[in-house]
Amino acid sequence: MSTGWPATLNHGPVGLRPIRRSDARAWARLRQDSAEWLGRWEATLPSTVPSGGRSYGAAVRSLRQQASQGRALPFVTTYDGDEMIGQVTVSGITWGSARWAQIGYWIARPYAGRGITTTAVAMAADHCFEALGLHRLEIAIRPENRSSLRVVEKLGFDRIGVAPRYLHIDGAWRDHVLFAVTSEQVVPGGLLARVDSRSLEH
């Protein structure tokens, strides 16, 4: 079993690298500047669950521990440099006969709509299939989140159904649309090939 971690991936100016504790200042600035943009899609805790007030440092430690155990790939998205502009997190990695995981992502508003997230998700997915040997990846998206829906549409994920009250988002349990892709669907060339072919068409 290969955990494929740590990993640094690049495609043109778009990059993915491991999250670091030193990203705290950039993370706080991005989250504050894009608070209205991101707030509607933010995971929250039900009122029956104590928040615990977990700090950024504690969150990074948890993610890095999961990565060392082969259960997560906590990437930072970069553009034309090394500074964080968003995140792509592969989580819930399951081995054995399942070999699947979930992908979540966000990007700061000034960088949205430029194809950066689509490229970043494609890189992460290709890494999961090629370096880790996973078979299936899933992405859950609120049906109102058109920006996120465009990502899976461009990459050719299949819509597999609706999960009622799937995650606690922005203060309430929200329905999500589930999308998935398997390794057989993206060879040869991987998902990045789809990104490049679409860019040539426009």
C-alpha positions as CSV (number, residue, x, y, z in Angstrom):
1,M,0.0,0.0,0.0
2,S,1.4,3.4,-1.1
3,T,0.2,6.4,0.8
4,G,1.5,8.7,-2.0
5,W,2.4,11.3,0.7
6,P,4.0,13.8,1.0
7,A,3.5,14.9,-2.6
8,T,4.0,18.1,-4.5
9,L,2.2,18.3,-7.9
10,N,2.3,21.0,-10.6
11,H,0.6,21.6,-13.9
12,G,1.5,24.9,-15.5
13,P,1.1,27.7,-12.8
14,V,-1.3,25.5,-10.7
15,G,0.3,23.6,-7.8
16,L,-0.6,21.3,-5.0
17,R,1.6,20.9,-1.9
18,P,1.2,19.6,1.6
19,I,-0.5,21.9,4.1
20,R,1.9,23.5,6.6
21,R,1.4,25.2,10.0
22,S,3.2,28.2,8.5
23,D,0.2,28.7,6.2
24,A,-1.9,29.9,9.1
25,R,-1.5,33.6,8.3
26,A,-2.4,33.2,4.6
27,W,-5.3,30.9,5.6
28,A,-6.8,33.4,8.0
29,R,-6.5,36.2,5.5
30,L,-8.1,34.3,2.7
31,R,-10.9,33.1,4.8
32,Q,-11.6,36.6,6.1
33,D,-11.4,38.2,2.7
34,S,-13.6,35.5,1.1
35,A,-15.9,35.0,4.1
36,E,-19.1,35.9,2.2
37,W,-18.1,33.9,-0.8
38,L,-17.2,30.7,1.2
39,G,-19.7,31.0,4.1
40,R,-22.7,29.4,2.3
41,W,-20.7,26.2,1.7
42,E,-18.9,25.9,5.0
43,A,-19.1,22.8,7.1
44,T,-20.5,23.5,10.6
45,L,-21.3,21.5,13.7
46,P,-24.8,20.7,14.9
47,S,-25.8,22.6,18.0
48,T,-25.8,19.2,19.9
49,V,-22.0,18.8,19.3
50,P,-19.6,20.9,21.3
51,S,-17.4,23.0,18.9
52,G,-14.2,22.6,21.0
53,G,-12.8,25.7,19.5
54,R,-10.1,23.8,17.5
55,S,-7.3,26.0,16.2
56,Y,-5.8,26.1,12.8
57,G,-2.7,24.5,14.2
58,A,-4.7,21.6,15.7
59,A,-6.5,21.1,12.4
60,V,-3.2,20.9,10.6
61,R,-1.8,18.4,13.1
62,S,-4.9,16.2,12.7
63,L,-4.7,16.4,8.9
64,R,-1.0,15.6,8.9
65,Q,-1.6,12.6,11.2
66,Q,-4.3,11.3,8.9
67,A,-1.9,11.7,6.0
68,S,0.8,9.7,7.8
69,Q,-1.7,6.9,8.3
70,G,-2.7,6.9,4.7
71,R,-6.2,8.2,5.4
72,A,-6.0,11.7,3.8
73,L,-4.1,13.9,1.4
74,P,-4.3,17.5,2.8
75,F,-3.2,19.7,-0.2
76,V,-2.8,23.4,-0.4
77,T,-3.6,24.9,-3.8
78,T,-1.1,27.4,-5.2
79,Y,-0.9,29.6,-8.3
80,D,2.3,30.9,-9.8
81,G,4.2,30.5,-6.6
82,D,4.1,28.8,-3.2
83,E,1.4,30.8,-1.3
84,M,-1.9,29.2,-0.4
85,I,-4.9,30.3,-2.4
86,G,-7.2,27.4,-1.5
87,Q,-7.3,23.7,-0.5
88,V,-7.9,20.4,-2.0
89,T,-8.4,17.6,0.6
90,V,-8.6,13.9,-0.2
91,S,-10.3,12.4,2.8
92,G,-11.8,9.1,4.0
93,I,-9.3,7.0,2.1
94,T,-10.5,3.4,2.4
95,W,-8.2,0.5,1.4
96,G,-8.9,-3.2,1.2
97,S,-11.4,-4.2,-1.4
98,A,-13.0,-0.7,-1.6
99,R,-10.0,1.5,-2.5
100,W,-12.0,4.8,-2.6
101,A,-11.9,8.3,-1.2
102,Q,-13.7,11.6,-1.2
103,I,-12.4,15.0,-2.5
104,G,-13.3,18.4,-1.1
105,Y,-12.1,21.8,-2.2
106,W,-12.3,25.5,-1.8
107,I,-10.6,28.5,-3.4
108,A,-10.4,32.2,-2.5
109,R,-12.8,34.4,-4.5
110,P,-10.2,36.4,-6.5
111,Y,-9.0,33.1,-8.0
112,A,-12.4,31.6,-8.7
113,G,-13.7,31.1,-12.3
114,R,-10.2,30.7,-13.8
115,G,-10.1,26.9,-14.0
116,I,-7.6,26.7,-11.2
117,T,-9.7,24.4,-9.0
118,T,-10.6,22.2,-11.9
119,T,-6.9,21.6,-12.6
120,A,-6.1,21.1,-9.0
121,V,-8.8,18.5,-8.5
122,A,-7.7,16.8,-11.7
123,M,-4.1,16.6,-10.4
124,A,-5.3,15.3,-7.0
125,A,-7.5,12.7,-8.6
126,D,-4.8,11.5,-11.0
127,H,-2.4,11.2,-8.1
128,C,-4.9,9.1,-6.2
129,F,-5.4,6.7,-9.2
130,E,-1.8,6.5,-10.3
131,A,0.3,6.8,-7.1
132,L,-2.1,5.4,-4.5
133,G,-3.9,2.9,-6.7
134,L,-7.3,3.9,-5.6
135,H,-10.3,2.8,-7.7
136,R,-13.0,5.3,-7.1
137,L,-13.3,8.9,-6.1
138,E,-16.4,10.7,-4.9
139,I,-17.4,14.4,-4.6
140,A,-20.4,15.7,-2.7
141,I,-21.8,19.1,-3.7
142,R,-24.8,21.2,-2.7
143,P,-27.1,21.5,-5.6
144,E,-27.1,25.3,-5.3
145,N,-23.3,25.5,-5.6
146,R,-22.9,26.2,-9.4
147,S,-19.2,26.9,-9.1
148,S,-18.4,23.4,-7.6
149,L,-20.8,21.7,-10.0
150,R,-18.9,23.1,-13.0
151,V,-15.7,21.4,-11.7
152,V,-17.2,17.9,-11.8
153,E,-19.0,18.6,-15.1
154,K,-15.7,19.7,-16.7
155,L,-13.9,16.6,-15.4
156,G,-16.6,14.2,-16.4
157,F,-17.6,12.8,-13.0
158,D,-20.9,10.8,-13.1
159,R,-23.9,12.0,-11.1
160,I,-24.8,9.1,-9.0
161,G,-27.7,10.5,-6.9
162,V,-28.9,12.8,-4.2
163,A,-28.0,12.3,-0.5
164,P,-30.7,14.0,1.7
165,R,-29.4,16.0,4.7
166,Y,-25.9,14.7,3.9
167,L,-23.7,17.2,5.7
168,H,-24.2,20.0,8.3
169,I,-23.4,23.1,6.2
170,D,-23.9,26.8,7.1
171,G,-25.9,25.9,10.2
172,A,-28.2,23.2,8.9
173,W,-28.3,19.7,7.5
174,R,-28.1,20.1,3.7
175,D,-28.9,17.8,0.7
176,H,-25.9,17.0,-1.5
177,V,-25.6,15.7,-5.0
178,L,-23.0,12.9,-5.2
179,F,-20.6,12.5,-8.1
180,A,-18.1,9.7,-8.7
181,V,-15.4,8.6,-11.2
182,T,-13.5,5.3,-11.3
183,S,-10.0,4.7,-12.6
184,E,-11.3,2.8,-15.6
185,Q,-13.0,6.0,-16.8
186,V,-10.0,8.2,-16.9
187,V,-7.3,6.2,-18.7
188,P,-5.3,6.9,-20.7
189,G,-4.1,10.4,-19.9
190,G,-6.0,10.9,-16.6
191,L,-8.3,13.8,-15.7
192,L,-5.6,16.3,-16.6
193,A,-5.9,15.3,-20.2
194,R,-9.6,16.3,-20.0
195,V,-8.6,19.7,-18.6
196,D,-6.1,20.2,-21.4
197,S,-8.4,19.1,-24.2
198,R,-11.1,21.5,-23.0
199,S,-8.7,24.4,-22.9
200,L,-7.7,23.7,-26.5
201,E,-11.4,23.8,-27.5
202,H,-11.9,27.3,-26.2
